[in-house]
Amino acid sequence: MNNNSPEENVRTMRATAELNAAFGALKALADAIRELGEVPSGHLYANLQGHITIGQFEQAIGILKNAGLVRESNAHLLTWLEPEAKA
């Protein structure tokens, strides 16, 4: 049984919804880069402008880069990297 107050339950539900939305946006961004193979980051952000901030975009790209899924060149070209097959 849940011993949380109604306010705590609402906060938990909101946090869960926000987290799910963030994961969905990150997956959509990853899918777009994967389908394109490579894309200038500015062109990609221009298509997302109005939906996410530049800070959110840069954070999402950082997550994908840190995960080894995307490489960004000095010219800001984003390239999808196929994950290595597991043995």
Helices and strands as residue ranges (DSSP letters): H 6-36, E 38-40, H 41-48, H 54-66, E 70-72, E 77-80
